Amino acid sequence: MKKIVMMLAAFMTMNLSACSQGNKKESKEMTKVLVAYFSATGTTKGVAKQLAEVTGGKLHEIKPAQPYTDADLNWRDKQSRSSVEMKDKTSRPAITDKFKNMKDYDVIYVGFPIWWYTCPTIINTFMEAYAFKGKTVIPFATSGGSDIKKACEDLKAAYPDVNWKEGKLLNRATKKDIEAWVKTLTNDLSNMSTIYDYKALSNKGKEVNFADYKGKVLLVVNTASKCGFTPQYDGLEALYLKYKDQGLVIIGFPCDQFGHQEPGTNEEIEEFCRLNHGVTFPLMSKIEVNGENAHPIYKWLESQAGFAGFAPEHKLSKLMDEMLSKADPDYASKPDIKWNFTKFLINREGKVVGRFEPTSEPSDLEKPIEEQL
Ligand SMILES: Cc1cc2nc3c(=O)[nH]c(=O)nc-3n(C[C@H](O)[C@H](O)[C@H](O)COP(=O)(O)O)c2cc1C
């Protein structure tokens, strides 16, 4: 009882704002974006460049082996090259500069001018030159006034294995317009990402690629050594020992953002966990989980599963609710991490399947873990 009262006092005086002790060397989100475009007269090229800037994607020009001359582009002339190509659905104008690393890209924006209400057949050449099956492809276009609808329908019908996202006409689009469009796509795109897209630094500062955990069930926990919930290390280690042979891996991310309860160095944290709680599951370097400097893996985790609610029967739930409401009456509607020992359960496909707040004891997680194993 005395301990709880002391904790209450400590919680109440805690500074809920983020401390900025994050490790700035952490790697960035790994979803790779390509902005590929064909442009005969430079208009689509202009928006493609802006799109690459906004998305941070790599820009790639789809270059015709034989460039289009003005005469080729004369749509009034039924015999011009473009007219002939657009009339022949099987025409596949050759392209130069094959893009070598397409397999590394998950999201591909494909840009083109609208020709005869649809996309130029050189886009078919492009689509057939690479394995886009299962990749996310997002069309964009410029035109003299026609919309992009028919082009999108034609592409979807021709390449049904591709994960098509709704295309966008970017006539006279400003950078702001493009930013707004990309923002609407971001949520959608984050839904298709997995934990395997992320990297972090181990407790010893070595890069850990989460793709190496493919096929495992993961429990990702933000930890702290001087918190009322710190004894959960024992329960977490017990879970790890019980289920590790069946494929469970627990990964601890120490974080000092909640009440300054993880002040130590990575070395000190590791020693504390090993000596006091016999921790053998992997610990990462200390990171931030909330705010501007939040580690990308946490930005992603929070985008996948919002606040799960405190367990009603837990003795600290009421206290947590009071403390957090005081700082932000609307806290429950926000997905950020509320306190140390928030747990995310990841299935064998790298997707978040559960979020458990600090008031869920590790032993409460046995059933959900077993369901994934
Ligand atoms: C052969 C040809 C056909 C075109 N067909 C259409 C069309 O059906 N609808 C339209 O709005 N604009 C059409 N346009 C205009 C282009 O879509 C528009 O000028 C576009 O922005 C050019 O992009 P670019 O500079 O990247 O090549 C056509 C242009 C050409 C050359």
The ligand as a Tripos MOL2 file, in Angstrom:
@<TRIPOS>MOLECULE
LIG
   31    33     1     0     0
SMALL
NO_CHARGES

@<TRIPOS>ATOM
      1 C1         -0.9120   12.2820  -78.6540 C.3       1 LIG1
      2 C2         -1.5500   13.1060  -77.5980 C.ar      1 LIG1
      3 C3         -2.8360   12.8250  -77.1680 C.ar      1 LIG1
      4 C4         -3.4270   13.5830  -76.1620 C.ar      1 LIG1
      5 N1         -4.6770   13.2520  -75.7490 N.ar      1 LIG1
      6 C5         -5.2570   13.9730  -74.7640 C.ar      1 LIG1
      7 C6         -6.5460   13.6280  -74.2660 C.ar      1 LIG1
      8 O1         -7.1850   12.6760  -74.7080 O.2       1 LIG1
      9 N2         -7.0790   14.3900  -73.2860 N.ar      1 LIG1
     10 C7         -6.4060   15.4760  -72.7710 C.ar      1 LIG1
     11 O2         -6.9410   16.1190  -71.8940 O.2       1 LIG1
     12 N3         -5.1600   15.7870  -73.1980 N.ar      1 LIG1
     13 C8         -4.5660   15.0730  -74.1680 C.ar      1 LIG1
     14 N4         -3.3110   15.4050  -74.6010 N.ar      1 LIG1
     15 C9         -2.5850   16.4990  -73.9180 C.3       1 LIG1
     16 C10        -1.6080   15.9810  -72.8860 C.3       1 LIG1
     17 O3         -2.2120   15.0380  -72.0220 O.3       1 LIG1
     18 C11        -1.0840   17.1080  -72.0050 C.3       1 LIG1
     19 O4         -0.5760   18.1400  -72.7830 O.3       1 LIG1
     20 C12        -0.0320   16.6150  -71.0290 C.3       1 LIG1
     21 O5          0.0750   17.5030  -69.9440 O.3       1 LIG1
     22 C13         1.3460   16.4670  -71.6470 C.3       1 LIG1
     23 O6          2.2340   15.9310  -70.7080 O.3       1 LIG1
     24 P1          3.8090   15.8350  -70.9860 P.3       1 LIG1
     25 O7          4.3040   17.2460  -71.1840 O.co2     1 LIG1
     26 O8          4.3670   15.2610  -69.7340 O.co2     1 LIG1
     27 O9          4.0150   14.9800  -72.1460 O.co2     1 LIG1
     28 C14        -2.7180   14.6590  -75.6050 C.ar      1 LIG1
     29 C15        -1.4330   14.9500  -76.0330 C.ar      1 LIG1
     30 C16        -0.8470   14.1800  -77.0200 C.ar      1 LIG1
     31 C17         0.5430   14.4910  -77.4550 C.3       1 LIG1
@<TRIPOS>BOND
     1     1     2 1
     2     2     3 ar
     3     2    30 ar
     4     3     4 ar
     5     4     5 ar
     6     4    28 ar
     7     5     6 ar
     8     6     7 ar
     9     6    13 1
    10     7     8 2
    11     7     9 ar
    12     9    10 ar
    13    10    11 2
    14    10    12 ar
    15    12    13 ar
    16    13    14 ar
    17    14    15 1
    18    14    28 ar
    19    15    16 1
    20    16    17 1
    21    16    18 1
    22    18    19 1
    23    18    20 1
    24    20    21 1
    25    20    22 1
    26    22    23 1
    27    23    24 1
    28    24    25 2
    29    24    26 1
    30    24    27 1
    31    28    29 ar
    32    29    30 ar
    33    30    31 1
@<TRIPOS>SUBSTRUCTURE
     1 LIG1         1 GROUP 0 **** ****
